[in-house]
């Protein structure tokens, strides 16, 4: 039985656009962002 999710890794082409989508549209909390990647917190899973 799965009781939660710790990490999910997504491979994307455009970090800037994806970061904006996850933070502005989905409401994810930005944690860190660099040239080739980013960390966001999305909910309390």
DSSP file (Angstrom, degrees, kcal/mol; ACC not computed):
  #  RESIDUE AA STRUCTURE BP1 BP2  ACC     N-H-->O    O-->H-N    N-H-->O    O-->H-N    TCO  KAPPA ALPHA  PHI   PSI    X-CA   Y-CA   Z-CA
    1    1 A X              0   0    0      0, 0.0     2,-0.5     0, 0.0     0, 0.0   0.000 360.0 360.0 360.0 125.2    0.0    0.0    0.0
    2    2 A X        +     0   0    0      1,-0.1     3,-0.1     3,-0.0     0, 0.0  -0.710 360.0 175.3 -84.0 127.8    1.4    3.4   -1.0
    3    3 A X        -     0   0    0     -2,-0.5     2,-0.3     1,-0.3    -1,-0.1   0.483  61.6 -15.8-111.0  -5.8    1.0    6.0    1.7
    4    4 A X        -     0   0    0      0, 0.0     2,-0.4     0, 0.0    -1,-0.3  -0.978  57.2-111.9-179.0 173.2    2.9    8.9    0.1
    5    5 A X        -     0   0    0     40,-1.9     3,-0.1    -2,-0.3    40,-0.1  -0.995  19.5-177.4-125.8 128.7    5.3   10.1   -2.6
    6    6 A X        +     0   0    0     -2,-0.4     2,-0.3     1,-0.3    -1,-0.1   0.916  67.4   3.4 -91.0 -52.7    8.8   11.4   -1.6
    7    7 A X        -     0   0    0      2,-0.0     2,-0.4     0, 0.0    -1,-0.3  -0.984  51.0-171.1-139.0 146.5   10.3   12.5   -5.0
    8    8 A X        -     0   0    0     -2,-0.3     2,-0.5    -3,-0.1    -3,-0.0  -0.992  12.9-156.8-133.8 130.0    9.3   12.7   -8.6
    9    9 A X        -     0   0    0     -2,-0.4     2,-0.4     2,-0.0    -2,-0.0  -0.926   8.9-170.3-110.4 129.2   11.8   13.5  -11.3
   10   10 A X        -     0   0    0     -2,-0.5     2,-0.6     2,-0.0    -2,-0.0  -0.950  15.8-143.0-118.5 137.9   10.7   15.0  -14.6
   11   11 A X        +     0   0    0     -2,-0.4     2,-0.3     2,-0.0    -2,-0.0  -0.888  31.7 172.3 -98.2 124.3   12.8   15.4  -17.8
   12   12 A X        -     0   0    0     -2,-0.6     3,-0.2     1,-0.1    -2,-0.0  -0.839  37.1-140.1-130.6 164.5   11.9   18.6  -19.6
   13   13 A X  S    S+     0   0    0     -2,-0.3     2,-0.5     1,-0.2    -1,-0.1   0.799  92.6  39.2 -92.8 -34.3   13.2   20.7  -22.5
   14   14 A X     >  -     0   0    0      1,-0.2     4,-2.2     2,-0.0    -1,-0.2  -0.898  58.2-175.1-127.0 102.4   12.8   24.2  -21.1
   15   15 A X  H  > S+     0   0    0     -2,-0.5     4,-3.0    20,-0.2     5,-0.3   0.912  84.9  53.1 -62.3 -44.4   13.5   24.8  -17.4
   16   16 A X  H  > S+     0   0    0      1,-0.2     4,-2.2     2,-0.2    -1,-0.2   0.945 113.4  40.7 -59.5 -51.9   12.4   28.4  -17.4
   17   17 A X  H  > S+     0   0    0      1,-0.2     4,-2.3     2,-0.2    -1,-0.2   0.903 117.7  48.1 -65.7 -41.3    8.9   27.8  -18.9
   18   18 A X  H  X S+     0   0    0     -4,-2.2     4,-2.7     2,-0.2     5,-0.2   0.910 110.9  50.9 -66.3 -41.9    8.4   24.6  -16.9
   19   19 A X  H  X S+     0   0    0     -4,-3.0     4,-2.3    -5,-0.2     5,-0.3   0.922 111.4  48.4 -60.7 -44.8    9.5   26.3  -13.6
   20   20 A X  H  X>S+     0   0    0     -4,-2.2     4,-2.8    -5,-0.3     5,-0.7   0.906 111.8  50.1 -61.4 -42.4    7.1   29.2  -14.4
   21   21 A X  I  X>S+     0   0    0     -4,-2.3     5,-1.8     1,-0.2     4,-1.4   0.946 113.4  44.0 -61.7 -49.8    4.2   26.7  -15.1
   22   22 A X  I  <5S+     0   0    0     -4,-2.7     6,-3.1     3,-0.2    -1,-0.2   0.865 122.4  37.1 -67.8 -35.6    4.7   24.7  -11.9
   23   23 A X  I  <5S+     0   0    0     -4,-2.3    -2,-0.2     4,-0.2    -3,-0.2   0.909 127.7  30.5 -84.1 -42.6    5.1   27.7   -9.6
   24   24 A X  I  <5S+     0   0    0     -4,-2.8    -3,-0.2    -5,-0.3    -2,-0.2   0.908 130.7  29.9 -84.7 -43.8    2.6   30.2  -11.2
   25   25 A X  I  <<S+     0   0    0     -4,-1.4    -3,-0.2    -5,-0.7    -4,-0.1   0.928 131.7  30.7 -84.4 -48.2   -0.1   27.9  -12.6
   26   26 A X  S   <S-     0   0    0     -5,-1.8    -3,-0.2     2,-0.0    -4,-0.1   0.596 102.3-123.4 -90.2 -10.9    0.1   24.9  -10.2
   27   27 A X        +     0   0    0     -6,-0.3    -4,-0.2     1,-0.2    16,-0.2   0.732  47.1 167.3  79.5  22.1    1.2   26.8   -7.1
   28   28 A X        -     0   0    0     -6,-3.1     2,-0.6    -7,-0.2    14,-0.2  -0.394  39.2-117.1 -68.7 147.1    4.4   24.9   -6.4
   29   29 A X  E     -A   41   0A   0     12,-3.4    12,-2.7    14,-0.1     2,-0.2  -0.763  28.2-126.6 -86.1 121.1    6.8   26.4   -3.9
   30   30 A X  E     +A   40   0A   0     -2,-0.6    10,-0.2    10,-0.2     3,-0.1  -0.506  35.1 168.3 -69.9 132.0   10.1   27.2   -5.6
   31   31 A X  E     -     0   0A   0      8,-2.5     2,-0.3     1,-0.4     9,-0.2   0.787  63.0 -17.0-107.1 -52.6   13.0   25.7   -3.7
   32   32 A X  E     -A   39   0A   0      7,-1.7     7,-3.1     2,-0.0    -1,-0.4  -0.988  54.0-169.1-156.0 150.6   16.0   26.1   -6.1
   33   33 A X  E     +A   38   0A   0     -2,-0.3     2,-0.3     5,-0.3     5,-0.2  -0.992  11.8 164.2-145.0 136.2   16.6   26.8   -9.7
   34   34 A X  E >   -A   37   0A   0      3,-2.8     3,-1.1    -2,-0.3    -2,-0.0  -0.818  54.7 -78.5-139.6-179.8   19.8   26.6  -11.9
   35   35 A X  T 3  S+     0   0    0      1,-0.3   -20,-0.2    -2,-0.3   -19,-0.2   0.853 125.8  25.6 -53.2 -44.6   20.6   26.6  -15.6
   36   36 A X  T 3  S+     0   0    0    -21,-0.1     2,-0.3   -22,-0.1    -1,-0.3   0.244 126.8   3.5-109.5  12.7   19.7   22.9  -16.2
   37   37 A X  E <   -A   34   0A   0     -3,-1.1    -3,-2.8     2,-0.0     2,-0.3  -0.991  51.5-151.0-175.8-179.7   17.2   22.1  -13.5
   38   38 A X  E     -A   33   0A   0     -2,-0.3     2,-0.4    -5,-0.2    -5,-0.3  -0.983  13.0-136.2-163.5 157.9   15.1   23.1  -10.5
   39   39 A X  E     +A   32   0A   0     -7,-3.1    -8,-2.5    -2,-0.3    -7,-1.7  -0.991  26.1 173.4-120.5 133.8   13.5   21.9   -7.3
   40   40 A X  E     -A   30   0A   0     -2,-0.4     2,-0.5   -10,-0.2   -10,-0.2  -0.963  26.5-135.4-134.2 155.5    9.9   22.7   -6.4
   41   41 A X  E     -A   29   0A   0    -12,-2.7   -12,-3.4    -2,-0.3     2,-0.6  -0.957  21.0-174.8-111.6 122.5    7.6   21.6   -3.6
   42   42 A X        -     0   0    0     -2,-0.5     3,-0.3   -14,-0.2   -14,-0.1  -0.867  52.3 -44.5-124.3  97.3    4.1   20.7   -4.7
   43   43 A X  S    S-     0   0    0     -2,-0.6     2,-0.4   -16,-0.2    -1,-0.1  -0.202  78.4 -69.1  78.5-172.0    1.7   19.9   -1.9
   44   44 A X              0   0    0      1,-0.1    -1,-0.2    -3,-0.1    -3,-0.0  -0.626 360.0 360.0-121.9  69.8    2.3   17.6    1.1
   45   45 A X              0   0    0     -2,-0.4   -40,-1.9    -3,-0.3    -1,-0.1   0.437 360.0 360.0 -91.3 360.0    2.5   14.2   -0.4
